[in-house]
Amino acid sequence: MLINTGSRTDIPAFFSKWFLNRIEEGSVCTKNPYNDDIYRYSLDSKIIDCLCFCTKNPKPLLDNIEQLDKYSQFWFVTITPYGRDIEVNVPSFKKVIKSFKELSSYLGEGKVSWRYDPIFISDKYDLDFHVEMFARMASELEGYTKDCTISFIDLYQKVLRNFPEVCEVTRDEMLFIGEEFSKIAAEYDLQMKTCVEGTLLDKFGFDSSGCMTQKVLERAIGNNLKIPKGKYTIRECNCLFGRDIGAYNTCLHGCKYCYANSNMKLVKKNNKLHNPDSELLIGEIGNSDVVKEIKEPSYIETYEKVVPLTRTFQSTLL
């Protein structure tokens, strides 16, 4: 089974204590965001093939990363150059880069990937700014990751409501970014990727097959996976999303471009309902609630390593 922690909120940044409590207890519950059904998943390391994280701040969970040593892990860490005017509560990119390096040194560079997204263009954050900052970050992360995924801002209704001044990135701007970023990536041995962005940038050497594909996860865990056809695939890319244990409208980063939050008033309201000792991320399981136990096996096909992913501080349990 694959556990996904990052499509709806940022668990490492804001809910690490809750997550580690769930690890210790051996199970976690989550609500279906569309009908409030409650599911319970076992967190037995024998059936969890990979814990998948997506975060803008790994530091709170990184401080206790040894508690996850019995699990295989894959981390996406988003590092962008925006200021507090856009990412209200996100640590500075310098601090996130430091945490990224620590995480990569502990787990191995094949288990930690960089996201530079979403990209939008404005007077302050223009094309030259993005090229300069991407080059600066890429040089800092050399040797700590193998790839970088970029995406361009999606103008969902909730994004337009919270970020009305934003504009769609034009095709010419995308091509400029793609060409310039690919040149920089070549200098630092980075494979550039896009996900659900079409194949526009493939001519610059981008991989547009997806950011968290079966191949990516197999490299991270060092094992082959035999996942039933159609399982964990929920959109038009080849990514595997796993069992998501997060909740929408809970992330306190306050990014203006966020697609997972409707507004910060609701986010703050939900966070008041958070109990680190609850099985649910937000709220409690009531006496009248029906919890569906999800029984799912490991999908590891073989225990032979497919790609050795070692760095100086790689966990001996991976």
Buried (B, 14 or more C-beta within 10 A) or exposed (E): BBBBBBBBBBBBBBBBBBBBBBBEEEEBBBBEBEEEEBBBBBBEBEBBBBBBBBBBBBBBBBEEBEBBBEBBBBBBBBBBBBEEEBBEBBBEBEEBBBBBBBBBBBBBBBBBBBBBBBBBBEEEBEBEBBBBBBBBBBEBBEEBBBBBBBBBBEBEEBBEEBBEEBEEBEEEBBBBBBBBBBEBBEEBEBBBBBBEBEEBBEEBBBBBBBBBBBBBBBBBBBBBBEBEEEEBBEEEBBBBBBBBBBBBBBBBBBBBBBBBBBEBEEBEEBBEBBEEEBBBBBBEBEEEBEEEEEEBEBBBEEEEEBEEBEBEEBBEEB
